[in-house]
């Protein structure tokens, strides 16, 4: 058991290093850029680095508690991912702009998604996961397309519709909640109406594709 816990902690450390390496290669983070700040403005950088490490360390502790007993300590993944996302927001928020807020919301949303994957009986976790992940996508999209003010709300309603559709589809046949199809359908219709208000043919075609795809999934589910 001790060896297993050691492997888990080592795995988390390796994942953290891998994330840093990935950010470095994607151009989001350049570790060499920190060197001038360490020598020129060491006070501010040290303070930011200290706060970031404190939040990241707290998040890592909760994640270790989570992985030691996934079934019993499922709750620990929420503060774990939240603190990790907050640490990333403090470290890279100024550089990422609106995407930083989306990243933070996405981190919290992923924690609920992990809860559902670990405890399938907690179907309710799909709803906060879907809402937060939808907001995580919507925030940077609104910033990237300021000329389409209705695009963000349309994405929000489509994301919520997809969330309730997953509430219906993901559980087993015996545990399916057919009531979730009603809010999914209503939210999808509102999303289509918002897209149509943009007056863009591409958006109209995209809306039609979503309707056809959603109808196919529902028809297939009813047939099964």
Secondary structure as UniProt FT lines:
FT   HELIX           2..26
FT   HELIX           31..33
FT   HELIX           34..40
FT   HELIX           42..68
FT   TURN            69..72
FT   TURN            74..75
FT   HELIX           76..96
FT   HELIX           98..118
FT   TURN            120..121
FT   TURN            123..124
FT   HELIX           125..144
FT   TURN            146..147
FT   HELIX           149..169
FT   HELIX           173..175
FT   TURN            178..179
FT   HELIX           180..196
FT   TURN            197..199
FT   HELIX           201..223
//
